[in-house]
C-alpha cells in the first residue's frame, strides 16, 4: 500500500468488479475517476488509450499504482514537416511543368510547324477548355444540367488532361471553396492566405487540417449524391433519356482511380499520335499538345480563383452581394476572353448552379455556347437558369445596402420619434427666453421645433425673415407663403430639430401667414361677388 494512490482505496471497486473470482487473470478492468482501464489493459484518459499491466499496477490490496510518465513524442524538424505537406502530384503538374514550359518558350523560341499541327493544337486546347469549364466546373461541381453518359465520359477524359486533378479532387475542392469562402476552411482563400497561395501555393501544399477536412466532407457529399444514378449503365433496356443523368457514380470512381493513366493517355499518347500524323517530332507534340496546352488552361483557372476575389480590384463590382469577396471583373470583354467566360464571379457565387454564369448572350462564354449546342443535339437536358426575379431581388437588395451605407455616413438630424415633447406655451416661452438671453432662434415648422440659429446669417432671404418667425409657426411661410423651399433646404432644416409639439393648440402664425390668409379671404370674397354678378347677368339676359 506504500505506493498506492493515496486518499482513495480501490479494493472495493476491484472486488465488486469480480477480480476475486478471476485471480489467475493478469489483467483486470478497473474503473477510476477520470481514468478507466479496459479489459485489454489500456488506461483511457480523455479518449486516448494507454497500455498498462494490472498485475504490476494493482497491489495485493487491490490498489492501482500511479502510471509512469508517458514519453513525449519527438517532433519533426521544420524542414521535414514542410516537406511532408507538399503535394507531389499537384506540384509536378501545376508548378514544375508550367514553369518548364514557360522557360522553354522564353529561352528557346518556338520553331514553325505545319498548319495541320497548329489546327490540332487549337482544337485540342479548345476541347480541353470546354471539358474543364463546362464539364468539370459547371456539370460535375455544380450540376447545372444533366448530361448524357457519353458526354460525361468526354468531359472526364479531356478535363482530366488539364492536370487539376480527377473530377472528385477538383469538384470537392471547388465545393469546399464555395461552402467556406474567405475562411480557413477555404482551400485557396485570397483574403486569408494571400495572393501567392491563392494562385499557386494551394497547388504546392496540401493545406491546413481544416481545409483538408472540408474537402473530404465535400468529397463524401459528391459520392453520396452521385449514387442516385448508379446502376443505370447496366440496365439492358435503358432508353436514351435514362442515359442523360447527373454525374455518374461509377464514372467518378473509375476516373479517380485511373487518373494517372488518363494523364499519360491525354498528354503523351494522344500528342504522339497527332505528331506522327502531322509529321512533326514526338517531343514537339508532347510539349505543345501536352505541356503548353495544360499550362495555359491551368493558369486560366488559377487566375480566376485569385483575380475574382481581390476585394479592392480596380473598377470591379459586386452587384449582387458584397458579403463575400467574389466580384465581377471590369472590362468585361477582356476578362471574359482571358478567363473563358467566367469573369462574372459575383453572380456565380450567388447563383452557382446557373449554367450561364451570368453572362449575356453576346459575352464571350464558349462553355455556355457548347452547352446550348449539346442541348440541341439531345445530349443535355434539365438546364438550370436563375429566375430573373431572384437575381433582380439580389441586385436591388445590394443597391439598397450601398445606399444605406452612404446614408449612415451623412448627418440627417435627430429622428422625430426620439425628439422630446413640449406644449405650445412652453415653446413660445422658451423661444422668447432663448432669443433674449442667448440669441437662439427657435421656430416651429410642421409641428417640429427647430433651432435655426446656425443658419440665420446664411439665410438667402436675409436675417429679418427668420427673426420675424422666432417663437411662431412658420409652416406656411416655409411651404410657399414666402418661398417654397427646396429638398436641400428641407434636409438642412432636419438637422436643426430639437423638439416636437405635443398639444394640438396652434402657435401664432407669422405675419406672412396672416397676410396670406387675409389675401385668400379677400380673394374668396371677390370670387363670390364675381359669381353672383355673373349669375345676375345670366338671369337678366334670359329675362330679356
N, C-alpha and C positions, 0 to 999 in steps of 0.2 A: 504493500500500500504506500510505500515511501515515494514511488514515482508515479502514483495515480493522479488523475486530475483532481485537485482539491475542491472543497466546498460542495461536492456532489458525489454520491455513491451510486454507481450504475449497476450494482449487483442485483437489485430488484428488477431492473429492466432486462438484464441478461437472463435472469431466472424466468420471468414472465414470457420471454421470447422462446423458451424451450431449450435453453442451452444445456440444462442438466440432463435432458433426455438424449442429447447428442454429444456426449463428452468426447467421442473419438473424432469428431469433426474438427479440423484445424482452423476452419474459418466460420464465422458466425455473423448473423445480421443484427446489428446494434443500431438503435435509433437514439440520437442525441440532439440536443438543441442546436439549431443552425448547422447540423452536420449529420449525415446518415451514412452508414456502411452497408453497402449492398451485399447480396448473397455471394457475389463473386469476389468480395473483399475490397471493394473500391469505396473510398470515402468521397461523398459528393458534397461539394461546397459551392453553393451558388450555381449549380447546374453542371460543374466540371468534375468528373470522377478522378480520384487519386487512389492508386493501388496501395492497400495496407494488408498486413497479415494479422488476423485476430489472435493467433496463438502467441505472437510476440508483443502485441499491444494490449491484450486483455489479461490482467493478472489473475492469480488464483482466487481472489475475492470478487472477481467479475468486473474490475475497473478497467477502463480504457486508458491507455497511456497516451500522452501527447505525441502526435506525429512529429517527425523531424522536419527541418526546413526544406522546402521544395527548391531544387536548384534553379536559378534564373536562366531563362533562355538566352542564348548568345545571339546578339543582333548582327545582321549582315552589315558590312561596310556600305557607306553611302553609294559608292560606285556600283557595287554588286546589286544593291537594292534598285538602283536606277535601271541597270541592265535587265533586271527581271521584269520591269514594267514596259519594256519595248515590245511592240507587236511586230514580229519578224515579217509575216506575210504582208501586212499593210505597209511596212517600211520599204520593202523591196518594190512593191507595186506602185506606191503613191509618192515615194521620196526618191529612191535611188534611180529607178527607170526614168521618171520625168527629168531629173537633174542631168542624167547621162544624155538624154535626148536633146535637152537644151544646149548643153556644152558642145555636143557634136554638131548641132546646127550652126553654132557660133564659130567653132574652130574649123569645121570642115563644111564649107558651103555646099548645099545640095547640087548634085550633078543633074543635068537634063535627063528626063526619062520620057518614054514614048507616051503619046496621048491616051493610049488604051489603058496603060497602068495608072495614069492620072485619073481617068474616069472611074476605074475600080476603086481608087483611093477615096474619091468624093462620095461614091455610092456607099462604100463600106463605112465611112465615117458618119454619113447621114443616117444609115440604118442603125448604127450603134447609138447615136444620139437619141433617135426616136425610141429605141428599146429602153434606154435609161430613163428619159424624162417622161415618156408616155407609159412605159411598161413598169419599170422598177418603181418610179415615183408615184404616178397618178393611179396606176392599177393595183400593183402589189401593196404599196404602202397605204394608200388612201381609199382603195376600192371605189374609185369614181365611176366605174362602169363594170359590166360583166363581159368577159372575152371568151372567144372560142378556145378550146384547149390547144389547138394548133398555133393560134396567135400567142397564147401564153408560153408555148414552147419557144417560139421565135424571140419573144421578149426575154426569156430566161437565158437563152444562149447568147444573143448579141448584147444584151445588157450586162451579162457577166463578163464580156470581153473588155469592159472599161476598167476593171481592176478595183472596183469599190466594194468588193465582197460579194457573197452569194445574195440571193433575194432575202433570205432570212436575216443575214447580217446587216444588209442595207436597210431593210424595212424596219427591223427592230430598233436600230439606231435612230432612224428618222422619226419613228413614232415616239421614242423617248425624248427627242428634241422638241416635238410638238407638245407632249404632255408636260414637260418640265422646263419650258423655255425660260431662259435667263436665271436659272438656279444651278446649284452644284450638281444636280442630277441630269442636267442637260449635257450631253456628251461633248458639245463644241460651242458652249455659250460664249459669245463675244464679250458680253458685259461682265462675266465672271472671270474668264481666263485670258482675255486679251486677244489681239489681232492674230499673232503668230500661231497660238494654239488653236484658235478657231479655224484658221486657214489650213495649216499643215500639222500642227502639234498633235491633234487628236487622231491623226493617221499614224503618227510615230509612236505614241504611248498608248497604253491600254486604258488610261483614265483612272479616276478615283473609284473607291468602292461604291459610292452612291450612284454614280453614273453607270457603272457596270451592272449593279443590281437592277437599275431601271431598265437597262437594255435587256436583261434576262427576263424581266417581267413582261416586257413588250413582246419578246420572242414567244413566250408561252401563250400570250394572248393571240398572236398571229396563228400559231399552230392550232390552238383550240378552235378558233373561228373558221379556219380553213377546212376542218374536218367535216363540215356540213356537206361539202361536195365530194367527200371520199367515197369511192366505190362506183362512181358513175362511168368511169372509163372501162370497167369490167362488165358493164351491162350489155349483153349481146343485142338486145332490142332497143339500143339507145337511138333516140331521134335527134335530129340536128339541134333542136332547141336545148336538149339536155347537155350538149357539149359546150354551150355557151353558159358559163358559170363563174362564180367568184374564184379567187386564187385556189388552185387545186392542191390538196394536201400532199399527195404522192409526188407531184412535180416539185413542190418546195423542198421536200426531204431529199429527193434524189439530186436536185441541183446543188443543194448544200453539201451533200456527201461527196459528189464528184466535181467539186468546183475547180480544183487544181487541174484535173484532166480537161475541163472545159476551157480553162485559160490557155493550156497548151494547144488545144484544137483551134481556138479563135485567134490566137496571137502568134502562132508558129506554123501550124499545119496549113490552115487556110491561106495565110500570106505566102507560104512557099508554093502552094498550088497556083495562086494568082501570078506569082513571079515567074513560074515555069511557063504558064500560058502566055504571059506578056513578054517572054524572052528577056527578063532582067535578072540580075543576080539574086540568089535566095536571100542574102543578107539585106538587100535593098527592100525586098518585100516584107521581111520581118521588121525592119527598122521603121518603115513608113506605115504599113498597114497594122503593125503591132504596137510598137513603142510610141511613135509620134501620135497616131490616132488615139491611143489610150491616154496619153498625157494631156492632149488638148481637151478632151471631153472631161477628164478629171478636174482640170483647172476651171472649167465652166461651172461644174457643180460646187467645187470648194469655194470659188469666188462668190457664188450665190449665197452660200451659207454664212459668208462673212460680210460682204458689202451690204446685203439686205438687212443687217442687224446693227449697223452703226447708227446709233441714235441721232447723232448730230451730223449726219451725212449732208453735204451742201445741197440745198434745193429739194431734198427728199420730202415725202409727205406721208402722213398716217391718216388717211381719210376715213377709215372705218373704226380704228381703235388705237389709242396711244398707251394702253395699259402695259403692253409689252414692247419689245424693241423692234419687231418686224415692221418694215416700211416699204413703200412703193418708191423705187428709184427714179430719179429725174431723167430727162432726155429719153423719153420712152422708146423711140425707135432704136437709139444706140444701145441701150442696156437690154432691150428685148432681143436684139440680134446677138449681143455678146453672151447673154445668159439663156439663149434658146427659148425665149418666150416666158421666162419665169421672173420677170422684173417686178410684177405686181405682188410683192411678197406680203404686204399688209393685208390685202384681200385674201391671199391664200391661207394665212394663219387664222383669219376669221371664219373662212368657209373652205376648210381643207379638202372636203370631198367634191368640190366643184371641179369638173374636168377641164373647164375653160381657163382656169387660173385667173379669171377676172379680166382677161384681155379682150379688147373689142375685135370685131371681125377683121378689121384692117391691120391690126397689130401683128407683128411677126411672132407666130406661135406654131411652128411646124408640128409639134406634138398634137395640138388641138385639131389641126387640119387632117392629120393621118387618122385620128380617132373618128372624125366625120367620114373619112373615106372608108375605113373598115366597117363603120356602121352601114354605109351604103352597100357594101359587099356582103352584108349579113353576118359578119364576124363579131360584132359588138352590139349589145343592147343594154337597156336599163341605164342610160346615161343620166348622171346626176347633175342638174343645173340649179343653182341657187335661185329661189323665188326673188324677183326684183324688189318686191315689197320688203323682204327681210334685209336685203343689202341696203335699201333706202332708209330703213329704220336705223341701222347702224351708222349710216352716213349722217343722218340728221342728229342722232344722239352725240356723235363725236363733234359735230359743229356746235351743238348746244354746250357741250363740255368746254370747248375752247372759248365760247362766248362767256360762260360762267367764270372761267379763269381770268379773262380780261375784265369782266365785271367786278370781280373781287379786288382787283388792283386799284379801282377808282373809288373816290370818296363820293358817296351818294347821300350822305346825311343820315340822321337817326330815323329808324323805321317809325312810322306813325303809331304802330301798336305799342312801341316802347316809350312813347312820349308821356311825360306827366300831364295830368289834367288840371285845369283851373276854370273858374267861372268867369263870366264876362266882367263882373265887378272887380274881381281880383286882377284880371288882365289890365283893365283901364287904370286901376290904382298903381299896379306895378309899372306900367308904361310911363305914367306921369313921374313917378319917383325916380326911375332909372334914367330918364332923359334929363331930369333936373340935376341929379347927383353925378351921373356917370356919362351923360351924353349918349346913352344907348337908345337906339331907335327900334321899338317893338311895334310890329304891325301884324294885323290878322288878315290872312288871305285864305279863303275857302275853309274856315274853321280852324286853321293852324296858326299858332303864334310864331312869328319869325323875328329873329334879331338881325336886322339888315344894316347894323352899324358898320361892318367892314366894307360894305359896298356903297354906302351913302354918298361918298365923294366921287365914286366912279359911275354913278348913275347917269346914263346918257341924257335923261330929261332934266338933270340938274338936282341939286340937293333940296330945293324948295318943295318939289313934288313929294319927296319922301318925308320931309319934316311935317308937311300938312297931313300925312297919313298916320303919324305916330299916335298910338292909342286908339286907332279907328279900324274899321273893316274896309280894306282896300280891294276887295274881291272884284267888284265891277270895274274899278279903275284899272286893275291888272288885266282884266279879260276883255278890254275893248273900250271902256268909257274914255280913257285917256289914250291907251295904246294896247293892242292885242299882242302880248309878249310871245316870243318865240319859244321853241322847245329848249334851246340853250339857256334862255333866261329862267325857265321853269326848273331845269336841272340845277342851276346855280342857286335858285331860291330854296330848293330842297335841302341844300347843305346848311341852311340857316335855321332849321326847325329847332324850337326849344320846348314847345308845349302844345297842347290842344285844348280847345274849349269844351267843357263838359256840359254846360247848360244850353238850352235852346234859345235863350234870350239873345237878341241880336246886338252887336256892338254898333255904336253910332257910325253911320256911313261917312265917307269923305265928302268934301264939297263937290267933287266931280260926280259922285254918285247921286247926291241930292239934285244937282243941276240936271243930270241925265234923266232922273225920274221926273223932274218938273217938265223937261222938254218932251219926254214921252207922253205925259199927261196932256200937255198943250197940243201935241200932235194928234193925240186921240180925240180931243175936243174939236180940233179943226176937221179931222176926218168925219166925225159925227155930223158937224154942221154941213160939210160938203155933201154927205149922203142925204141929209134932209133937204137941202136945196135942190139936189138932182131929182129927188122924188117929187118935189113940188112942181118943178119944171115939167116932169114927165106927165104928172096928172093934169097940169094946165094945158099941155099940148094935146092930151087926149080929150079934154073938155072942149077945146077949140075945134 
